[in-house]
Amino acid sequence: MPKDGGVSSHTHTQEQLDHYANQHNPNNDAYQADLDNHADQLNPNNDKYQEKDKE
């Protein structure tokens, strides 16, 4: 296993390696989308991720 927390080409396909690289590259749209989604979920003013009232 790599010391820096990456993924191994011995256990993952090239497509999986590419997806991992894209999600961890700040210049990639997938990276920004992940950050945006995370921020949206943590934002208490975002109605899209509000918990429904249980009545």
N, CA, C and O of each residue as an XYZ file, in Angstrom:
220
protein
N       0.844     -1.169      0.000
C       0.000      0.000      0.000
C       0.898      1.244      0.000
O       1.884      1.301      0.734
N       0.556      2.226     -0.817
C       1.378      3.436     -0.858
C       1.353      4.183      0.472
O       0.341      4.198      1.172
N       2.469      4.794      0.803
C       2.578      5.511      2.070
C       1.728      6.780      2.098
O       1.306      7.221      3.167
N       1.477      7.365      0.932
C       0.754      8.632      0.890
C      -0.765      8.469      0.805
O      -1.470      9.461      0.619
N      -1.279      7.267      0.933
C      -2.717      7.050      0.962
C      -3.355      6.934     -0.405
O      -4.576      7.047     -0.512
N      -2.586      6.715     -1.447
C      -3.119      6.552     -2.793
C      -3.709      5.167     -2.984
O      -3.991      4.463     -2.014
N      -3.894      4.779     -4.237
C      -4.412      3.452     -4.535
C      -3.385      2.679     -5.361
O      -2.562      3.268     -6.062
N      -3.447      1.376     -5.268
C      -2.463      0.516     -5.913
C      -2.941      0.057     -7.286
O      -4.106     -0.301     -7.457
N      -2.042      0.068     -8.256
C      -2.388     -0.436     -9.585
C      -2.431     -1.963     -9.594
O      -2.853     -2.568    -10.579
N      -2.000     -2.580     -8.509
C      -2.064     -4.045     -8.414
C      -3.471     -4.511     -8.049
O      -3.834     -5.657     -8.313
N      -4.262     -3.631     -7.444
C      -5.599     -4.026     -6.985
C      -6.715     -3.219     -7.642
O      -7.889     -3.458     -7.361
N      -6.367     -2.257     -8.523
C      -7.379     -1.411     -9.151
C      -7.150     -1.353    -10.657
O      -6.019     -1.456    -11.131
N      -8.247     -1.185    -11.400
C      -8.145     -1.057    -12.851
C      -7.663      0.348    -13.202
O      -7.654      1.238    -12.352
N      -7.263      0.540    -14.459
C      -6.824      1.864    -14.901
C      -7.954      2.877    -14.778
O      -7.715      4.033    -14.429
N      -9.179      2.455    -15.060
C     -10.329      3.353    -14.928
C     -10.510      3.804    -13.474
O     -10.784      4.975    -13.215
N     -10.358      2.871    -12.531
C     -10.470      3.215    -11.115
C      -9.351      4.162    -10.689
O      -9.578      5.088     -9.910
N      -8.143      3.927    -11.200
C      -7.030      4.813    -10.894
C      -7.274      6.218    -11.434
O      -6.968      7.210    -10.772
N      -7.828      6.292    -12.641
C      -8.130      7.591    -13.249
C      -9.188      8.341    -12.451
O      -9.069      9.546    -12.234
N     -10.219      7.630    -12.018
C     -11.266      8.268    -11.222
C     -10.707      8.798     -9.904
O     -11.041      9.904     -9.481
N      -9.864      8.010     -9.266
C      -9.243      8.444     -8.008
C      -8.398      9.694     -8.243
O      -8.462     10.650     -7.471
N      -7.611      9.677     -9.309
C      -6.749     10.832     -9.606
C      -7.580     12.076     -9.882
O      -7.234     13.164     -9.423
N      -8.665     11.931    -10.620
C      -9.526     13.071    -10.929
C     -10.162     13.656     -9.678
O     -10.276     14.875     -9.550
N     -10.571     12.801     -8.762
C     -11.244     13.266     -7.543
C     -10.271     13.924     -6.572
O     -10.705     14.607     -5.644
N      -8.974     13.737     -6.762
C      -7.987     14.302     -5.843
C      -7.104     15.345     -6.509
O      -6.066     15.722     -5.965
N      -7.509     15.812     -7.683
C      -6.762     16.829     -8.417
C      -7.526     18.143     -8.349
O      -8.620     18.235     -8.905
N      -6.986     19.167     -7.684
C      -7.705     20.437     -7.520
C      -8.048     21.132     -8.840
O      -8.910     22.011     -8.860
N      -7.395     20.759     -9.935
C      -7.677     21.370    -11.230
C      -8.767     20.636    -11.999
O      -9.052     20.979    -13.146
N      -9.377     19.633    -11.383
C     -10.370     18.814    -12.077
C     -11.774     19.136    -11.595
O     -11.976     19.434    -10.418
N     -12.743     19.078    -12.497
C     -14.138     19.374    -12.160
C     -14.691     18.417    -11.105
O     -15.504     18.825    -10.275
N     -14.264     17.152    -11.123
C     -14.759     16.177    -10.140
C     -14.326     16.576     -8.730
O     -15.082     16.398     -7.775
N     -13.134     17.106     -8.599
C     -12.629     17.548     -7.302
C     -13.481     18.707     -6.774
O     -13.896     18.709     -5.616
N     -13.733     19.692     -7.643
C     -14.531     20.846     -7.237
C     -15.966     20.432     -6.925
O     -16.562     20.940     -5.976
N     -16.521     19.523     -7.705
C     -17.885     19.052     -7.470
C     -17.991     18.368     -6.110
O     -18.987     18.539     -5.406
N     -16.975     17.595     -5.738
C     -16.973     16.934     -4.429
C     -16.939     17.964     -3.301
O     -17.652     17.822     -2.308
N     -16.113     18.997     -3.453
C     -16.058     20.046     -2.430
C     -17.391     20.790     -2.319
O     -17.870     21.070     -1.221
N     -17.978     21.105     -3.475
C     -19.256     21.814     -3.483
C     -20.350     20.983     -2.827
O     -21.143     21.503     -2.042
N     -20.394     19.696     -3.148
C     -21.406     18.815     -2.577
C     -21.242     18.719     -1.064
O     -22.222     18.756     -0.320
N     -20.001     18.597     -0.620
C     -19.731     18.507      0.816
C     -20.169     19.786      1.528
O     -20.789     19.727      2.590
N     -19.849     20.936      0.944
C     -20.230     22.217      1.535
C     -21.746     22.366      1.566
O     -22.299     22.860      2.549
N     -22.422     21.945      0.501
C     -23.887     22.025      0.452
C     -24.520     21.186      1.557
O     -25.489     21.613      2.185
N     -23.981     20.007      1.795
C     -24.558     19.124      2.804
C     -24.351     19.658      4.216
O     -25.162     19.391      5.103
N     -23.274     20.408      4.432
C     -22.990     20.941      5.761
C     -23.673     22.287      6.013
O     -23.707     22.759      7.149
N     -24.213     22.902      4.969
C     -24.820     24.217      5.095
C     -26.233     24.078      5.659
O     -27.101     23.513      4.993
N     -26.487     24.582      6.877
C     -27.811     24.440      7.487
C     -28.897     25.246      6.764
O     -30.085     25.007      6.981
N     -28.504     26.191      5.913
C     -29.479     26.998      5.173
C     -29.855     26.387      3.832
O     -30.660     26.963      3.100
N     -29.300     25.253      3.501
C     -29.577     24.613      2.222
C     -30.771     23.674      2.378
O     -30.669     22.635      3.030
N     -31.898     24.043      1.779
C     -33.131     23.256      1.900
C     -33.018     21.875      1.263
O     -33.714     20.947      1.674
N     -32.154     21.730      0.270
C     -32.026     20.449     -0.430
C     -31.574     19.327      0.510
O     -31.922     18.165      0.302
N     -30.804     19.673      1.535
C     -30.265     18.656      2.428
C     -30.835     18.759      3.839
O     -30.263     18.206      4.778
N     -31.961     19.464      3.998
C     -32.590     19.583      5.308
C     -33.238     18.259      5.703
O     -33.801     17.552      4.867
N     -33.149     17.946      6.973
C     -33.825     16.758      7.469
C     -35.327     17.038      7.513
O     -35.753     18.109      7.943
N     -36.095     16.101      7.081
C     -37.554     16.269      7.113
C     -38.049     16.158      8.558
O     -37.553     15.346      9.338
N     -39.033     16.989      8.895
C     -39.627     16.930     10.238
C     -40.352     15.599     10.414
O     -41.118     15.168      9.552
N     -40.094     14.971     11.533
C     -40.738     13.690     11.830
C     -41.905     13.962     12.774
O     -41.719     14.217     13.964
N     -43.092     13.902     12.223
C     -44.292     14.180     13.042
C     -45.127     12.937     13.215
O     -46.169     12.979     13.869
